[in-house]
Amino acid sequence: MSRYELDHIRTEGEGEMIQYQVYPGIEVYRSSFRAEQVTMLHKPDPYVLEINYCHKGRAGWNMKGGTSVYLGEGDLCLHSMAYCADSEMMLPLGYYEGICAAVDLRQVAQSPPEILLEADLDFQQIAGKYCSCRRSAVIWADDRVQRIFGALYGIAPCLQLPYLKLKMQELLLFLSQEDPGDWQAAQYSSGQTELVKQIHSQLTRDLKQRYTIEELSRQYLLNTSSLKELFKAVYGFPVASYMKEYRVRRAMELLRDTGDSISDISKSVGYETQGKFTKAFKDVAKVLPSEYRKQCRKEQGV
C-alpha cells in the first residue's frame, strides 16, 4: 500500500506525481506542480521517514506544533510522517518540481533488501536521529545532496528505477553518517508565515500601488528586519527583488496577450515612467519590451 493516499491529492492547478516502489518499505515520488497549493493526505506514521528534495521552485508546509518549513532549489528536509500528516503544501512561486522518499524504517529493518543489508545500516539509529524530534531536519542547498538527487534528472524513464535503487542506498548511507543537530533549521511559526502571505497578497493585489518596508512594518506590527527575513524565507527573495520580477512577469503576460501600449502596460504594473519600466524589464527578461512583443507575435504567427 502506498504511504500516501494518492486519491486524496487536491490542487487547483496542474500537477503530476509518479510513484516508484524502490524496495519493500521504500517508495519514491517525483512531483511536478503548477499551482498555489497542494493538499496530500496521509496517515501520521511515526516510523516512516519522509525526505523531501526541492529541484525547482519553492515549497512550504505548515507542520504539527504550529511551525512552518520552506524549501528552495537544492534544499532537503526530513521528518517523520507523524509530524507532517494532513499538512498543505504551499508553492509561493506557483510551481514546484521535487522528489519525496518515504522510508518505513520499521519494515526495512525487519527485512532489508540485500543491497542495504550489505551496507550494514542501523535503521534504529536513523529513526532516532530523524523521526524522534518534533521538527524537520533541513540541509540547505549542498553539493553532497545535489550529487545524490541531481543525477535523477535528465535520465531516460527506463533508467529511473535502477538509479533510484542506487541513490536510496547512497542517501541512507549519507544520513547514517550525518548529525542533524549540526544542521541549521530556520523554522518559523505558522502564524508568521500566514502574515507574510497576507503581505504578499497586498503587494500583488494592485501593482500600481507601491508600499515601503516601513509602511508594511507598521501595518502588520513587525519590525523591518523580521519582515524582510520572513518574506525571504517564504518567497526566496528580498521584497524589492521579488516585486521587481513579479511586475515584469506580469508585464510579459500583458505584452504577449493584449494589444495594450507599452506605456499603458508600464503604468499598470507600477512604473511611473516608461524608461524605468524598460530598464527593469531588460534586467529581468534580458530583452527590451518591444523586442519581447515582436518575438511573441512571431511565435503566434501574428
VOGU-3710 file (C-alpha; in Angstrom, 3 decimals, decimal comma):
1> msryeldhir> 0,000/0,000/0,000  1,235/3,468/-0,792  2,448/5,604/2,106  0,341/8,405/0,594  -3,402/8,227/-0,049  -2,873/9,223/-3,676  -6,596/9,554/-4,365  -6,610/12,357/-1,790  -4,323/14,768/-3,638  -6,055/18,073/-4,320
11> tegegemiqy> -4,800/21,039/-6,288  -6,444/23,878/-8,158  -3,672/23,918/-10,753  -1,848/21,282/-12,780  0,238/18,512/-11,320  1,828/15,117/-11,768  3,115/12,679/-9,179  4,888/9,499/-10,312  5,323/6,728/-7,770  8,190/4,201/-7,703
21> qvypgievyr> 8,277/1,166/-5,427  12,044/1,083/-4,935  12,317/-1,590/-2,221  9,809/-3,107/0,199  9,208/-0,263/2,619  10,791/2,428/0,407  8,743/4,454/-2,054  9,819/7,478/-4,082  7,586/10,096/-5,677  8,601/12,521/-8,417
31> ssfraeqvtm> 6,373/15,582/-8,307  5,740/18,447/-10,675  3,079/21,045/-9,843  1,925/24,377/-11,195  -0,385/25,653/-8,520  -0,514/27,817/-5,431  -1,295/24,982/-3,041  -1,419/21,167/-2,972  -3,106/19,028/-0,323  -1,765/15,482/0,201
41> lhkpdpyvle> -3,342/13,430/2,954  -1,515/10,536/4,587  -1,524/8,675/7,875  0,560/10,100/10,772  3,044/7,221/10,976  5,972/7,986/13,356  8,072/5,136/11,903  8,036/6,428/8,325  10,775/8,913/7,456  9,735/11,434/4,808
51> inychkgrag> 12,562/13,020/2,813  11,791/15,963/0,507  14,184/17,402/-2,069  13,331/20,593/-3,972  14,673/20,560/-7,530  12,925/23,662/-8,896  10,612/26,302/-7,493  9,768/26,569/-3,831  7,579/24,666/-1,362  6,465/25,092/2,223
61> wnmkggtsvy> 4,496/23,146/4,797  2,654/24,124/7,974  3,698/21,302/10,276  2,312/19,918/13,509  3,021/22,120/16,502  2,457/25,368/14,611  5,781/25,563/12,751  6,425/26,144/9,046  9,281/24,927/6,850  10,106/26,291/3,384
71> lgegdlclhs> 12,489/24,768/0,840  14,152/26,393/-2,154  16,079/24,836/-5,026  18,566/22,246/-3,805  17,254/22,142/-0,216  16,440/18,919/1,633  14,248/18,300/4,680  13,487/15,189/6,728  10,907/14,339/9,389  8,569/11,560/10,425
81> maycadsemm> 5,186/11,299/8,745  3,595/11,926/12,131  4,983/15,466/12,003  3,559/16,452/8,609  0,265/14,497/8,473  -2,539/16,422/6,756  -0,289/19,405/6,066  -0,826/21,520/2,994  1,996/22,026/0,534  2,253/25,699/-0,403
91> lplgyyegic> 4,034/26,821/-3,573  4,918/30,518/-3,128  6,302/30,849/-6,676  3,401/28,944/-8,238  5,462/25,947/-9,358  7,492/23,113/-7,892  9,495/20,086/-9,006  10,882/17,706/-6,454  11,433/14,225/-5,109  9,923/12,739/-1,985
101> aavdlrqvaq> 11,089/9,454/-0,459  9,010/7,640/2,163  11,089/5,109/4,130  9,272/2,766/6,507  12,195/2,223/8,867  10,373/-0,466/10,809  9,663/-2,573/7,707  13,107/-2,042/6,178  14,810/-3,024/9,463  12,817/-6,258/9,651
111> sppeillead> 13,543/-7,375/6,083  16,222/-5,200/4,465  16,994/-5,677/0,760  20,329/-7,367/0,168  21,977/-4,190/-1,126  21,027/-2,385/2,099  21,967/-5,349/4,262  25,480/-5,254/2,806  25,757/-1,605/3,835  25,234/-2,611/7,491
121> ldfqqiagky> 22,860/0,293/8,084  21,448/0,822/11,566  17,827/1,765/10,874  17,041/2,215/14,555  19,800/4,826/14,727  18,407/6,598/11,652  14,929/6,605/13,201  16,310/8,057/16,422  18,077/10,840/14,542  15,307/11,970/12,236
131> cscrrsaviw> 11,949/10,691/13,486  12,094/11,244/17,234  12,419/15,043/17,273  9,383/17,260/16,793  10,811/19,300/13,970  12,183/18,977/10,479  15,882/18,482/9,889  16,933/20,724/6,997  20,009/20,845/4,778  20,194/23,977/2,666
141> addrvqrifg> 21,455/23,550/-0,920  24,557/21,406/-0,588  26,907/19,731/-3,081  26,565/16,399/-1,271  22,787/16,440/-1,608  22,999/17,611/-5,209  25,228/14,651/-6,093  22,577/12,272/-4,797  19,454/13,844/-6,291  20,763/15,794/-9,284
151> alygiapclq> 21,608/12,586/-11,138  17,930/11,599/-11,092  17,047/14,408/-13,506  17,748/14,179/-17,202  17,972/10,390/-17,417  15,754/8,108/-19,508  12,499/6,941/-17,863  13,572/3,301/-18,230  16,605/4,020/-16,021  14,737/5,814/-13,237
161> lpylklkmqe> 14,090/2,775/-11,065  17,628/1,297/-11,317  19,054/4,727/-10,448  16,643/5,131/-7,552  17,774/1,817/-6,065  21,359/3,031/-6,060  20,521/6,539/-4,898  18,344/5,408/-1,985  21,257/3,321/-0,705  23,567/6,332/-1,122
171> lllflsqedp> 21,065/8,603/0,636  20,616/6,278/3,635  24,379/5,858/3,974  24,756/9,632/3,904  22,057/10,134/6,551  23,522/7,453/8,807  26,781/9,444/8,978  25,190/12,860/9,489  24,338/14,618/12,734  21,120/16,620/12,220
181> gdwqaaqyss> 21,998/18,646/15,299  24,690/20,342/13,187  22,201/21,466/10,542  20,773/24,949/10,557  16,977/24,784/10,509  15,288/28,146/10,009  11,742/27,273/11,025  9,055/29,846/11,674  5,649/29,836/13,293  2,706/29,153/11,003
191> gqtelvkqih> 1,227/32,453/12,225  4,288/34,341/10,985  4,213/32,717/7,546  0,462/33,354/7,227  1,150/37,018/7,987  3,774/37,149/5,238  1,277/35,629/2,807  -1,124/38,467/3,673  1,658/40,966/2,963  2,343/39,265/-0,365
201> sqltrdlkqr> -1,346/39,446/-1,253  -1,402/43,157/-0,513  1,759/43,792/-2,534  0,472/41,954/-5,610  -3,237/42,890/-5,486  -2,776/46,233/-7,251  0,621/46,684/-8,871  0,003/50,399/-9,374  0,233/50,758/-5,603  3,669/50,640/-4,004
211> ytieelsrqy> 4,461/50,170/-0,318  7,644/50,767/1,632  9,013/48,237/4,100  8,419/50,774/6,856  4,733/51,160/5,930  4,204/47,395/5,883  6,117/47,026/9,126  3,808/49,480/10,911  0,664/47,993/9,370  1,464/44,389/10,294
221> llntsslkel> 3,210/45,146/13,598  6,507/43,561/12,540  9,883/45,201/12,836  11,534/45,795/9,477  14,295/43,201/9,893  11,794/40,477/10,836  9,570/41,354/7,885  12,494/41,150/5,467  13,716/37,860/6,936  10,280/36,227/6,908
231> fkavygfpva> 9,471/37,348/3,370  12,725/35,945/2,051  12,207/32,685/3,995  8,801/32,132/2,371  9,319/33,550/-1,126  13,053/33,037/-1,550  13,908/36,634/-2,480  14,088/40,036/-0,761  10,866/42,039/-1,107  12,254/44,506/-3,669
241> symkeyrvrr> 13,819/41,808/-5,881  10,694/39,665/-5,738  8,370/42,524/-6,647  10,588/43,694/-9,488  10,437/40,254/-11,067  6,717/39,898/-10,304  5,932/43,190/-12,060  7,998/42,261/-15,102  6,445/38,763/-15,335  3,001/40,360/-15,268
251> amellrdtgd> 4,098/42,830/-17,958  5,302/39,924/-20,092  1,833/38,399/-19,903  0,236/41,686/-20,972  2,699/42,175/-23,837  2,011/38,655/-25,016  -1,759/38,511/-24,561  -3,042/42,064/-25,109  -2,685/44,900/-27,560  -2,154/47,493/-24,818
261> sisdisksvg> 0,573/50,025/-25,464  3,909/49,611/-23,707  3,292/52,920/-21,954  -0,056/51,733/-20,560  1,421/48,390/-19,511  4,301/50,076/-17,699  1,803/52,146/-15,676  -0,434/49,146/-14,930  2,453/47,243/-13,330  3,546/50,179/-11,199
271> yetqgkftka> 6,203/52,149/-13,099  5,957/55,933/-13,192  7,945/56,271/-16,396  8,393/54,051/-19,419  12,157/54,466/-19,092  12,229/52,919/-15,612  9,974/50,133/-16,822  12,186/49,395/-19,835  15,295/49,170/-17,656  13,616/46,829/-15,151
281> fkdvakvlps> 12,175/44,708/-17,956  15,557/44,263/-19,616  17,175/43,411/-16,260  14,731/40,529/-15,766  13,761/39,392/-19,284  17,116/40,223/-20,948  15,317/41,868/-23,898  13,521/45,170/-24,443  9,706/45,136/-24,072  9,246/45,939/-27,770
291> eyrkqcrkeq> 11,566/43,077/-28,767  9,737/40,678/-26,465  6,373/41,584/-28,022  7,781/41,083/-31,540  9,121/37,645/-30,566  5,740/36,648/-29,121  3,822/37,802/-32,202  6,208/35,944/-34,468  5,694/32,749/-32,466  1,923/33,278/-32,548
301> gv> 2,028/33,856/-36,303  0,570/37,324/-35,966
//
